Each structure stands twice: as C-alpha cells, then as structure tokens.
C-alpha cells in the first residue's frame, strides 16, 4: 500500500476530484486552503499573492496508485500539445504506508 499526496492549486479542485473519481478513488482526506511557495510561485491567500493550495492524502493499493499516477501524468502532458495552455499546478508524491488500526 502507498500513501499518495496530491498538492495542487485550489482552483483545480473540481478537475482533481473528477480525475480521482475516474480512477475509482472514492475515499480520501483533503486539506483545503493550505499555503506555500513552489515552482509556480506563492500561494498564500493574500491580496498580493492570491490563491491557495489544497492537499489530498489517500492510501492506495499499487493498481490504483498506478492509475492515479498515469492520469495525472497524462493531464500534465496534455498541456504540451496545446499552445497557450499552462501545465496544471499539481505535484504528486508517494511513500509506503501500513494501516495500523
């Protein structure tokens, strides 16, 4: 089992939820209005740095983890084929996890 963390601009929330649904991921934990600074700039929810991030944590078996990984990769690659499109502001991380209770 793997724990996946998806960190993304909150403006992408509907698209991320739809992607997870297509990958048959129906249970996860979401933390909204997180702030930070990354490659696409700050997300601090302030007037001069508008916007926030959201973080989703989800424990997945290897098959579903692979589905989510492939779906996010395809989404990001799709922007390369469309001039003027911006790559989605999303990062995905995974690490081994064990359910205790």
N, C-alpha and C positions, 0 to 999 in steps of 0.2 A: 504494500500500500504506500502511496505517496501523498504528501501534503503539497497542494499547489497553492500558490499565492498569485493572484492577478491584481496588479496595481495599475489603475487607469484613470484618465480624466473623467470626472463625474458626468460630463456631457455625453459620454459614450455608454452610459449605464444601460439604456434600452437595447443597444446593439450587443453588449456583452451578455445581458440576460438572454437574449434571443439565441446567441451562439451557444451558451451553456444548455439551453433547452434543446437545441438541435443535436447536441452531443449527449442527450439524455442525462444531464446533471440536474437533478431536481432539488437537492438539499445542499446548502452552503451557508457560511456565515459571511455577512457583509458589514463592513465598517465604512460609513459614509462621512463625507466632509473631512477627510484627512488632508494634511498639508505637507508640503515638502518641496524639494528642488531637484530637478533632474535634467536630462539632456534637452528636454523641450522647454526648460525654464521653470520658474517658480509657480507653485500652486498654493497660494496662501489665503485665498478668500478675502483679500483686501481690495480696496478700490483700485490701487495701482498695481496689484497682482491678482486679477480676478480669477475665479475658478478654484475648484478644489479637486482632490482625487477621491477615489473610492478604492477599497481593498476588499477582495473576496478571498476567503480561505476555504478550501474544500479538500477533503480526504478522498482519494480515488484509487480504484484498482488500476493495474497497468493498462488495461484496454481503454478505459475512459480517459485516463491521463493522456494517452497517445491521441485519442480523438480530439481532445481539447487542444493539445499542442499543435496538431495538424490544422485544426480550424483557425486558430489564432495566427499561425504562420501564413496560411492562405489569405487571410484577411489583410495582413500586412503586405504581402506580396502583390495583392490585387491593386494597391495604390500605385505600384511601379508602372503598371500598364496604362495608367490614365494621367496624362499630363495635367498638372494643376492640382491633382489630388495630394493631400498630405497624409503621410503614413499615420495610422492611428496611434495615439499616445497611450500605449499599453506595454507593460512588461510582465512576464510570467516567470515564476521561479518554482522549483520543486525540490523536495528533500524527503528522505524516508521517514515514515511515521508508524507508530504502533498504537492501536487503540487500547487504552488501559481499562476503562470502565464502559 
